[in-house]
Structure formats: structure tokens, C-alpha cells
């Protein structure tokens, strides 16, 4: 009886060991599922002051200039992996603004970012087209700047940024941006016409900031990336301390 009981206990012990080893081997042989990065978009709406924000949350205004503004920026968590970035400009507009003016104002906004980085962010050889599209359903392989009618009151401009915002850090990147100036506004050069127009270069500079990886920073009106503007405004044409710190954080 003792021999039988001993043999039974030995068999149970051996079976337990084998079963445990089997479980361990099986578990270690499994590989985690590899999930490819997901292509996503981020849409940035640039409002006229007084729109797009509930009355209970008024703007914060601008901290004093003597304050340290070097942290006044917001990053999207992605950037371009390859530079310089090329883009196309569609100058067609209902106001009859000349192609030369539109091209100069838009490219001037792009070059302002280049002036504050150690690399060439934007390709100086942009292309003028007359068939640009504002791509909100899927990217089409072109970074496009154009005029169009946005169906919401108080919207000056909209930029959509396509990219891989999640997944492994090494795979995150921007792949395309499109920006559209809303034709509900009267556009022009505010250094000449003052408050009668929305300044093209002022708004373009802000929108290009989204295109290279910066979000809106709405706690300081001195920054180019402050997300609200008004007729006659030109302050966004020149990067401020936080804008410069942000773009250099991304690209050096």
C-alpha cells in the first residue's frame, strides 16, 4: 500500500512538473501582435477673436514681455523626418488678389520658420498650381495652400495635418499638411490697408507652424502660434520667443 501511494504521489509530482514546463514553454513561444502605426489627421481651426471659445473661458491675454516666454509653445509630438518640405500654392481667390502677391505673402510665412532653425525646413522652390484641394478625407501626396469657403462662422483659416501620431517613436512623423484661407474674409496686406483686411502673411506664418509640428498656444497673444487673430493684425509675421523655442526643440 505504501509503495502504491508513493508511486502515485511520484506520478502526480512528475505530471505537475511536466505540465508547468509545458505552460512556460508555450507562453514564451508566443509573440506579441505587431500593430502597424495608424494614419491620422489633426485639424486646426484658426478663429477670429470673439469666436470659437465659450464666454465663460475668456482669453488669458499676454504675460508681460519681461517674463520668460521660452516655454510658450505646444508640440504635436510628431515632425517631418525628411526636410526640406515642398508645397504648392493655389493663388486663385474671389477677390482678384494677384498671384504675385499671394505667392510672396505665403512663401514669406514659410521662410520665417526657416530663419529660426539650423536646417532648411521648407523648399524655396514652391510650385504654383490651380487645382489644389483641401484634403480632409485622405492625403493626396501634396502639401497645399489654397483659398476656400469653410462652412462655419468666424473661421479665418484651417490646417489639416496628416501623420502617424502614435506607435513606436521612430515611426511617428508628419506626411502631409493642407491649409485653407476662408473666403468669408477680406484678404490683403495689412501693412498697407490696415484693419480693412485679414493679412495673408500673418495667417500663413501661423498655419505653417502647424504644418511643421506645432500646436496652438492660447495663453500668450505675443506668440505666432496664438490661435486667434483679427483684421489688421501683423504680429504673427515674426516669430516670438516661444515659437522660436518650439521650432528649435523639434528641428534644432
C-alpha positions as CSV (number, residue, x, y, z in Angstrom):
1,X,0.0,0.0,0.0
2,X,2.8,2.4,0.9
3,X,4.6,1.6,-2.4
4,X,1.4,2.2,-4.4
5,X,0.8,5.5,-2.6
6,X,4.4,6.5,-3.1
7,X,4.2,5.7,-6.8
8,X,1.0,7.7,-7.1
9,X,2.5,10.7,-5.4
10,X,5.6,10.5,-7.7
11,X,3.4,10.3,-10.8
12,X,1.4,13.4,-9.7
13,X,4.6,15.3,-9.0
14,X,6.1,14.4,-12.4
15,X,2.9,15.3,-14.2
16,X,2.7,18.7,-12.3
17,X,6.3,19.5,-13.4
18,X,5.7,18.5,-17.0
19,X,2.5,20.5,-17.1
20,X,4.2,23.5,-15.6
21,X,7.1,23.3,-18.1
22,X,4.7,22.9,-20.9
23,X,2.9,26.1,-19.9
24,X,6.1,28.0,-19.6
25,X,7.4,26.9,-22.9
26,X,4.1,27.6,-24.6
27,X,3.9,31.1,-23.1
28,X,7.4,32.0,-24.0
29,X,6.9,30.9,-27.6
30,X,4.1,33.4,-28.2
31,X,5.0,36.7,-29.9
32,X,3.1,40.0,-29.3
33,X,0.9,41.2,-32.1
34,X,2.6,43.8,-34.3
35,X,0.2,46.6,-34.8
36,X,1.1,48.9,-37.7
37,X,1.0,52.7,-37.0
38,X,-2.3,54.3,-37.7
39,X,-2.5,57.2,-40.2
40,X,-4.4,60.0,-38.5
41,X,-5.2,63.7,-39.0
42,X,-5.2,66.7,-36.8
43,X,-7.4,69.7,-37.7
44,X,-6.5,73.2,-36.5
45,X,-9.1,75.9,-36.8
46,X,-7.9,79.5,-36.6
47,X,-10.7,81.7,-35.3
48,X,-11.3,85.4,-35.4
49,X,-11.1,86.9,-32.0
50,X,-14.5,86.5,-30.3
51,X,-15.3,83.2,-31.9
52,X,-14.7,79.6,-31.1
53,X,-14.5,80.0,-27.3
54,X,-17.3,79.9,-24.8
55,X,-17.9,83.3,-23.0
56,X,-17.0,81.6,-19.7
57,X,-13.5,81.0,-20.8
58,X,-12.1,84.3,-22.0
59,X,-8.6,84.7,-23.4
60,X,-5.8,84.9,-21.0
61,X,-4.2,87.9,-22.6
62,X,-0.4,88.3,-22.8
63,X,2.0,87.9,-19.9
64,X,4.5,90.8,-19.6
65,X,7.2,90.9,-22.1
66,X,9.8,90.9,-19.4
67,X,8.5,87.4,-18.3
68,X,10.3,84.3,-19.6
69,X,8.4,83.2,-22.7
70,X,10.7,80.3,-23.7
71,X,8.2,77.7,-22.7
72,X,5.2,79.3,-24.5
73,X,4.8,76.6,-27.2
74,X,2.9,73.3,-27.7
75,X,4.3,70.4,-29.7
76,X,2.2,67.9,-31.7
77,X,4.5,65.0,-30.8
78,X,5.5,64.5,-34.4
79,X,7.7,66.2,-37.0
80,X,8.9,65.8,-40.6
81,X,11.6,63.1,-40.9
82,X,12.9,64.4,-44.2
83,X,13.4,68.1,-45.0
84,X,13.1,70.4,-46.8
85,X,9.4,70.2,-47.2
86,X,7.9,71.2,-50.6
87,X,4.5,72.7,-51.0
88,X,2.2,74.1,-53.7
89,X,0.3,77.4,-53.7
90,X,-3.0,77.8,-55.5
91,X,-3.4,81.7,-55.7
92,X,-7.0,81.6,-57.1
93,X,-9.2,83.8,-55.0
94,X,-12.6,85.6,-55.4
95,X,-11.1,89.0,-54.6
96,X,-8.8,89.2,-57.5
97,X,-5.6,89.4,-55.5
98,X,-2.7,88.9,-57.8
99,X,-0.7,85.6,-58.0
100,X,2.5,87.5,-57.3
101,X,1.1,89.0,-54.0
102,X,-0.3,85.6,-52.8
103,X,2.9,83.8,-53.6
104,X,5.1,86.4,-51.9
105,X,2.9,86.5,-48.7
106,X,2.6,82.7,-48.4
107,X,6.2,81.9,-49.0
108,X,7.2,84.7,-46.7
109,X,5.3,82.9,-43.9
110,X,7.2,79.7,-44.6
111,X,10.6,81.4,-44.7
112,X,10.0,83.0,-41.3
113,X,10.3,79.5,-39.8
114,X,13.4,78.7,-41.8
115,X,15.0,81.8,-40.4
116,X,14.9,80.4,-36.9
117,X,16.1,76.9,-37.4
118,X,19.5,75.4,-38.3
119,X,18.1,73.3,-41.2
120,X,16.1,74.1,-44.3
121,X,12.5,73.4,-43.3
122,X,10.8,74.5,-46.5
123,X,11.8,74.1,-50.1
124,X,12.4,77.5,-51.6
125,X,11.2,76.1,-54.9
126,X,7.5,76.0,-54.4
127,X,5.1,75.3,-57.2
128,X,2.1,77.4,-58.3
129,X,-0.9,75.3,-59.2
130,X,-4.6,75.9,-60.0
131,X,-6.1,72.6,-58.9
132,X,-5.3,72.4,-55.2
133,X,-7.6,70.5,-52.9
134,X,-8.2,70.7,-49.2
135,X,-7.8,67.0,-48.2
136,X,-9.8,66.1,-45.1
137,X,-10.7,62.5,-46.2
138,X,-7.3,61.2,-47.2
139,X,-3.9,62.7,-48.1
140,X,-3.0,63.1,-51.7
141,X,0.7,63.5,-51.5
142,X,0.8,67.3,-51.8
143,X,1.2,70.0,-49.2
144,X,-1.3,72.5,-50.4
145,X,-2.1,76.2,-49.7
146,X,-5.4,77.5,-51.1
147,X,-8.5,79.6,-50.6
148,X,-11.9,78.1,-50.0
149,X,-15.2,78.5,-48.2
150,X,-15.3,77.0,-44.7
151,X,-18.8,76.4,-43.5
152,X,-18.5,77.9,-40.0
153,X,-18.7,81.5,-38.9
154,X,-15.6,83.2,-37.6
155,X,-13.1,80.7,-39.1
156,X,-10.2,82.6,-40.7
157,X,-8.2,79.5,-41.8
158,X,-8.0,75.8,-41.3
159,X,-5.0,73.5,-41.5
160,X,-5.2,69.7,-41.5
161,X,-2.0,67.7,-40.7
162,X,-1.8,64.1,-41.7
163,X,0.7,61.8,-40.0
164,X,1.5,58.9,-37.7
165,X,0.9,60.3,-34.2
166,X,1.0,57.1,-32.3
167,X,3.0,53.8,-32.2
168,X,6.8,53.5,-31.8
169,X,8.6,56.8,-31.6
170,X,10.8,56.0,-34.5
171,X,7.7,55.7,-36.8
172,X,5.9,58.8,-35.8
173,X,6.0,61.5,-38.4
174,X,4.1,64.1,-40.4
175,X,3.4,63.1,-44.0
176,X,1.3,66.0,-45.3
177,X,-0.5,69.3,-44.5
178,X,-3.1,71.4,-46.3
179,X,-4.1,74.9,-45.3
180,X,-7.1,76.8,-46.5
181,X,-7.8,80.6,-46.1
182,X,-11.6,81.2,-45.7
183,X,-13.0,83.4,-48.4
184,X,-15.6,84.8,-46.0
185,X,-12.9,87.3,-45.0
186,X,-11.4,90.1,-47.0
187,X,-7.7,89.3,-47.5
188,X,-4.8,91.5,-48.3
189,X,-1.7,93.3,-47.0
190,X,-2.5,94.8,-43.6
191,X,0.7,96.9,-43.6
192,X,-0.9,98.8,-46.5
193,X,-4.6,98.5,-45.9
194,X,-4.6,98.2,-42.1
195,X,-7.8,96.9,-40.4
196,X,-9.6,96.7,-43.7
197,X,-8.1,93.3,-44.5
198,X,-7.0,90.0,-42.9
199,X,-3.3,89.8,-43.5
200,X,-2.3,86.9,-45.7
201,X,1.3,86.6,-44.5
202,X,0.3,86.9,-40.8
203,X,-2.1,84.0,-41.1
204,X,0.2,81.9,-43.3
205,X,3.0,82.1,-40.9
206,X,0.8,80.7,-38.1
207,X,-0.6,77.9,-40.3
208,X,2.9,76.8,-41.4
209,X,3.7,76.3,-37.8
210,X,1.0,73.6,-37.6
211,X,2.5,72.1,-40.8
212,X,5.9,71.5,-39.2
213,X,4.6,70.2,-35.8
214,X,3.4,73.0,-33.5
215,X,0.0,73.3,-31.9
216,X,-1.9,76.4,-30.8
217,X,-0.6,78.1,-27.7
218,X,-3.5,80.2,-26.5
219,X,-2.0,81.6,-23.2
220,X,0.1,84.3,-24.9
221,X,-1.1,86.6,-27.7
222,X,2.5,87.6,-28.4
223,X,3.3,84.2,-30.0
224,X,2.8,83.4,-33.6
225,X,1.1,80.2,-32.6
226,X,-1.6,82.0,-30.6
227,X,-4.8,80.6,-32.3
228,X,-6.9,83.8,-32.7
229,X,-6.4,86.8,-35.0
230,X,-8.2,89.9,-36.2
231,X,-8.4,92.3,-39.1
232,X,-5.2,94.4,-39.5
233,X,-3.1,92.1,-37.3
234,X,0.5,91.5,-38.4
235,X,2.2,90.4,-35.2
236,X,2.2,86.7,-36.3
237,X,4.5,87.5,-39.2
238,X,7.5,87.5,-36.8
239,X,8.1,84.5,-34.5
240,X,8.2,85.3,-30.8
241,X,10.3,83.7,-28.1
242,X,8.1,80.6,-27.5
243,X,7.7,80.0,-31.2
244,X,11.4,80.0,-31.7
245,X,12.0,77.7,-28.8
246,X,9.4,75.3,-30.0
247,X,10.7,75.0,-33.6
248,X,14.2,74.6,-32.3
249,X,13.1,71.9,-29.9
250,X,11.8,70.0,-32.9
251,X,14.5,70.7,-35.6
252,X,17.4,72.4,-33.9
